Amino acid sequence: MATAADERRAVLLRGDDNVAGASRPIPKGVVLNVDGRSVEGREPVALGHKVALADVAAGEPVRKYGQIIGFASKAIPAGSWVHVHNVKADLFERDYAFASERPPVPQAEPRTFPGFLRPDGRVGTRNYIAVISSVNCSASTSRYIAERFRGDDWRRDFPNVDGVFAVTHKGGCAMPFEGRDHRTLERVLAGFANHPNVAAYVLVGLGCEVSFAQHVVESQDLVVLGGAARNGEGSRGEKVRPRTLNIQDQGGITRTVEAAVAAVHQLLPEANSWVRTPQPASKINLAMECGGSDGNSGVTANPAPGGGADLIVAQGGTAVLGETTEIYGAEHLLTRRAVSRAVGEKLVERIKWWEWYAGVFGAEINNNPSPGNKNGGLSTIYEKSLGALAKAGSTPLVDVVGYAERVDTPGLVFMDTPGYDPPCTTGLVAGGANVLVFTTGRGSVLGLKPTPCIKVATNTPMYERMADDMDLDAGPVLEGEPVEAAGRRIFELILDVAGGRKTKSERQG
């Protein structure tokens, strides 16, 4: 670790790295003593950015996390600021070494939390009613319905219901009937309808769309989950289908809203009948996401949830990582941890698909780091990916699933999703995640009902600046807190939130 006077100003992550990350701003001329190497800063280096610990010749690899994060586009003298002006993301071969470094599965003393046990064995951490739009044409109508339940008057009679929310989107028509896009959309909608955090739901359509409400019900085999039909069957064993309303059939928006509001009122007593009971931590299905990342994301806030994910897996629970384009260049670290070659090859196949997809549009995946990411110190997609992958902890990769596919397998699972936060988290939640941990260095404020979203800040200044939005500060890792201790803090917070503690994003609505 580095010192300048009495301050820790730079963090060396691996002994063979040739750059260190600034844990505090590094002024020009300060002498850094990092792992026995003494380097004088040639120029200012901002928090989260990188400083060269040795001369790096043009074309030579730049190393962080013990891995290649790029190549010097020109000679980089020791003590220099290392960033996009002198680093490029050339292609290089990765050794996938499938299933060659499969780690043991950790074990731990069983823990519990109060949750809602559903008929299919999954456990809800929240208890919502959903208003699900089958098409963009009914999106506003679905929001109007949910907005009728924004007040607190009804809550006094139904204290076990967390709220009524709308699931809206911009699709549902102008797509091939039962084509790939149609099937994906309906899988997502069904994932929200059948989510363990959803006690009951109604579907709202227009009436002439491709993804019409009744088709969603029949193609996804949706059934009522509440009250007397909690097992999806009526008194004679027949399937009880959920309520669907079409604007055209109801006679317009106003009548649809009134009919749907009445339907929700009928569902409230059923939803309220669910109560929290002690449930094993093995029922946690944890989704992990990073957004608005900076140079310290892979040093503090991402390794800490990685430790938390390990503790969830040790309980017999599930941890799900997404963002395929944001593990690009680091995927070989997962393939080596795969439980089998077949699982590792499923991940590589998805990587190759995204390379093809980017090429179709004349783009490259290294376009990924946003201006905000770069302002925070991230130079290449490889550096961003290595930091993002820290969320995966250290347990074996047990499966790779498609977008929004239901995840029931205990252990670490990878879901193929875009890197863009809203569609990524949508897929993770539709897959059944009942808790979401979202790490951010720049200050993302995303939340996603019905799953509570825990925000983890990479650095203390941002945490203090956005205290109304951030749930946990991982910044103390830069001051010497062990990552394991930060992971334990996140694990305990996950259990508290699963048991009903509101996150900052929930308090914001």
N, C-alpha and C positions, 0 to 999 in steps of 0.2 A: 504494500500500500504506500501511497505517496504522502509526503509531508512537506509543507512550506511554512516555515515558522512552526506554529503549533497546530496547523490546520491540515486536514486530509483534503487534498485538492484533486487527486486522480486515483482511479481504481484500475488495477491490473487484474484481468479476469483469469488468464492462464499464463503460465510461465514463458511459453514460446510466442506470446502475442508481441507484435511490434508497435501497437498503439495502446494507450490507456484512455479511459473515459473520465471526463471532468466531472467530479462530484460537487465542485464549486467553481465559479469563474476563475480562470487562471490568467493573471495579468502578464503582460510581456515582461521578460527579464526575471521572473520568479524561477528559483531552482527547485526542481522536483526530484525527490529521491524515491524511486519506484523500484521495489524489489532489488535493491542493490545497485540500480542504475541511476546515475545522476544526469539530469537533462535540464538545460536552461531554456525556458520558453522564448521562442523567437518572435511570437506575436500573441495577442490575446486569444484565449480559447473559452467559449461560452459554456455554461452548464449543459452537460449532456453531450457535448461535442468531443472530438478525439484529438489527442496530441501524440506525435510520433516519438517513440522512445529510442529509435535507432534510425540511421539513414536507410531509406528505401529507394532502390534504384528504379528507374522507369521500367514498367513491365513486370516488376516483382509483385508477389502477392502481398496484400495488406491483411493482417491477421488479428482477429478479435474472437473471443470465446474459444480460442484454440482452433479456429476455422478460418477459411478464406472468405472475406467479406467484399473483395474486389481486388483490383490491380492498380498500381500507381500509373497514372497517365503521364506523369513527368517525375523527375527526381524529387524526393521528399526528404529534406534534411531533418535530422533529429531535432526535436523541440518545435517542429512546425505544426500548425493547425492542419488536420487531415479531414478533408471533406470533398464535396462534389467537384471542386475546382482542381483537385489533383488525384481523384480516384474514379475509376470506371468499372463497370460490371461486365467484363468479358465472360463469355461462356467457358465452362471447364467441366471435365468429367468428374462424376461422383461415384465412389465405390459403394454400391448399395448393400453388399454383404448380407443378404437376406437372412434374418433370424440368427445371426451369428453372435449377437450380444444380448440375448434375451435375459433380462434381469429377473430375480425372484419376485413373487407377489408378496407384498408386505402383509403382516397380520397385526391386529390391534385389539385392545379391550373394547368390547361392543359399547356403543353409545346410542342414545335415543333422542327423539325430539317429538313434540306433539304435532300430529298431522292428520289429514283426512284420508282414511283408508277407503279406496274405491273398489268396486266389485271385481275389477280385473287384476287386483293385487297391487297396482301402483298406488302411490300416496301423494295426495295434494298438499302443497305448502300454502295454498290460497284456495278460496272457495267463491268463484265468480259465476255470473251468468253472462253468456256471450250472445251478441247479436251479429250474425255472420252474413256478410254480403257476398252473393254468388258472382256479382259482376260490378264493374265500376259504375254502371248506371244506377245501382241501388246503394252506392256508398254513402251519399249524403243522407238518404233516408235512414240508413242504419245508424248513422251518427245522431240524427234527430231523435231516434228512439232511445239510444243510450243517454243522451243529454237530459231526457225527462227524469232520469234517476241520478242526477248529479247532486241533488240536495240531500239533506240528512233526515227529512221527515219520515221516510219509509224505513230507515235503518233501525229506528227504535224497536220496531216489531220484528226485525230480521237481523239480529246482531251477528249471526254466524256467516252472513253473506258479505263478502269484501267489496262487492260493487257489480255494476253492469257496464260492460264495455263493448265497443264495436270493433269488428275485424273488417277492415276495408282494404281495397287494393285498386289498381288501375287496369286490370285485365278482365277476362271472362268472356270476351267476344273477339271477333275478327281473328280467329285461330282455327286450325283444322280440328274438326270434331273428333274427340278421342285421340288426337295427336299428342305428341310429347308435351307441348306446352299446356294443353288442356289437362292431361293426366297429372302433371306436376302441380298445377294450381289446385286441382281438387284434392290432391294428397295433402297439400298445405292446409286447406280449409278443414279437411277432416282431422288433421293433427291438432288444430285448435278446438274443434268440436269435441274430440275425444280426449282432450288434455286432462291430466289428473288434477289440474288447478281449476277446471271448469265443471261445475255441478250440473248445469243445464244450459240450453241454448235454443235459439230460433234462427232460421235461415230466411234471408230476404233477397228476392230476385226481382228482375224486371218482368220477365215472362217470355221474351223472344230471343234471349241470348244463347250463345253456344253452351256456356257452363250454367245451365238452368238449375234451379235449386233442387228439383226432384231428382235430377240426374246425379247431383252430388250425393244425395241420400242413398240412391240405389247403387251407384258405382262404388261407393266407399262403405256400403252396408252400415250406414249410421242408424243408431237406435237411441231412444230416450234413456237417460242415465239416472234420472231422479226418482225419489219417492217409491211408490209401489212397483215401479218398473226399473228399480235400480240394477237389475240383472239384464235389462233390455228386453224383458218378456212381460206380456200381460198375464191376466189371471188364467188364461187357457194355454199359455206357453207360446203364443204368437208374438212376433217381433212388434214392438211399439215404436213407430217411426216418429221422428221429431216434427215439430210444427214448421211448415214452410209457408211463406206469404209472397205473392207476386204482385207488384205494383199495378200491373195491367188488370189482373183479376180482381183486386180489391177496389179498384175505381180511382186510382191516383195516389199521390204521396200522402196527403192528409189522412185519408181513410186507412192506408197501410200503417202509418205511424200509430193511429189510435188502436187498430187491431193488434199490432205487435206489442204495444204498451200493455194492453189487456192480457196478452199471452204471457208476458214477463211477470205480471202480477200473479197470474195463476201458477207460475213456476217458483215464485219466491218462497212459499211455505215448504216446498219440496227441497229447495236448495238450503234453506235454513235448518232443515232437519239433520244435516250433516254436522258432526261435532269432532273436535280434535281428540285424538287418543294417542297414547305413547306408541311410537313407531321406531323401528331400528334405523340407524343411520345408513344401513345398506339400501334403503329406499330413496336416498338422495341421487338424483340424476342431474349432475352439475355440468352446465354449459360454460365454456370459457371463451372470451372474446377480448381483443384489444383494439382500440381506436384512438385516433389523435395521439399516436405514439411519439416518443422522443428517444434520444440516445440513451436514456437511463431505463427505458421500458424493459430491456433485456437484462438489466442489472438488479432492479429492485421489484417493481410491481408484477412482472411476469414470472420470475422465479418464485416469488412468494405464493401466488395461486398454484404454481406447480407443486410446491410443498403441500398446500391444502388439498390438491387433487390426489396426491399420493396418500394422504390420510383418509380421504373419502374411499379410495380404492381399497385401502387396508381394512375398511369397515365392510367391504363387500359391495360398495356402491359403484356408480358409474360416473366417469368424467369424459366429456365430449369436447373435442377440439375441432374447429372449422377453419375456414379461410385458406383454401388450397393454394391460391396465388401468393399467400403470405407465409408459406413454409417453403416456397420455391428456393432451391439452392441449399436447403437444409433438410430436405426430405430423407436423405441417406441416414440421418441420425435416428429417424423413426423406423425405416425399413430394417435396420440392424436390431431394433428392439421388438420387431414383429414376432408373434407367436409361431408363425409359419412363413414359408416363402410365398404361399398363395396370398396371405394377407398383405405382405410387403409389395407384391406385384400389383395388387389392386390399387395401392396408393400410387405407384409409379405410372400405372395406366392413366390415372386421373391427371397426374402432372403432365404427361405427354398430350392429353386432350387439351389442356389449357394452353400449352405451347402452340398447338394447332389453331385453337380458337383465336388467340391473340394475333397469330400470323394472318388469318383470314381478313382481319381489319387493318393489316399493315402496321400493327403495333407490336410492342414487346413487353414482357411482364415487368421488366425493370422500370417501365413508366410508373409503376405502382407507388413508390414513396411520394406522398403529396407535398406541396410546398410547406405545409405545416410540419410534416414529418422531418423535412430537410432543415427547416428552421430550428427544430429540436435536436438536430445532430445526426439524423440517419442519412447515410450517404448512398446506399444501394439497396436493392431488394434483398440481396444476400444478408446484409447486416440486419435489415428489418425482420427477415424470416428467422434468423438465428435467435433474435430476441423474442419473437412471437412464439417460437417453439419451446421456450423456457416454461410456458404455461402447461406443457404436457407432463411436467414432472419427470419421474424416472421409472415408471412401471411399464410392463410390456404392452405393446399395441395389440389389442385383441381382435379388432375388426375395423373395416373401412366400409361406410355406408353411403348411399346416394342422398341427394338433397331432400331434406324433410322426411326421410324414411324413419320409421319408428325405431328407437334404440332401446333394447331390452337387455343387452348383454352387459354383465358386470365387468368393470375394468376400464382401461383407457380405449376410447373409440374415436376414430377420425371420421368426420362428415364432410363430404365434398360440397363446399359452398364457395360463392364469390368472397373476395376480401372486403367488399363494401359492407359497412356495419349493418344497415337496416335489413337487406336481404339475408345476410349471414345469420344474424340473430333470429330472424323469422324462421329460417330453416331449422336452427338448433331447438327453438321452442316448439315448433311443430313436431319435431322428433320426440318430444316428451320431456324436455328439460324442466325440472321444477324449481331450480335455482340457477341464476346467471351471475357470473363474476365477470366484470368488465373493467379492464385496466386501461389507464390513460395517462399520458404525460402532458398533453396540451390542454386537456379539460373537456372531453366529450361528455354530453349530458343525455345520452340516449337511455330510454327505459322502454320496456316492452311488456304490457299486460298480456297474459295473466301471470307471467313469471316475475318474481321480484329480482331486481337488478342491483347487485352490490358494486359500487364504484370504488376502485382502488387507484390512488394517485401515486405516480412514480417518484415525486419529489415534494418536499415539505412546503416550499414557497407556493406552488400551485394548489396544494391541499388547503393551505390557510387562505389563499385568495378565493377559493371556490368551496368554502366550508359548507355551504347549503346544499351542495351537490355530491361531494365526495364522502364515502362511508369509512374509508380506512386509508391511512398514510403509510406507504411503504418507504418513504424518504429516510427513516431512521437506518435503513440498511446501508445507505451511503455514509452514515456516521459510525458504522461498526456493528449494528444489530445483526446477528446471524440470520441468514435467509430462513433457516429452519424455524427460528422463533417467529418470524413474520408469517411463515406458512401456518404455524399453529394459531396465530391470531386470526388469520383468515378462516381456518377450519372452524374455530369456535364461533366466529361471526356467521358462517354459513348455517350452522346448527341453530343459532339464535333466530336468524331470518327465516329459516325453514319452519321454525316453531311459531312464527307470527310477528316477530319484530319488524317494524316497517323500515324500509330503506329510504334514503334521502329522495330518490326518484319517485317513490310511492307517495311520500309526503308532499312532493311537488305536483302530484296528480298525473 
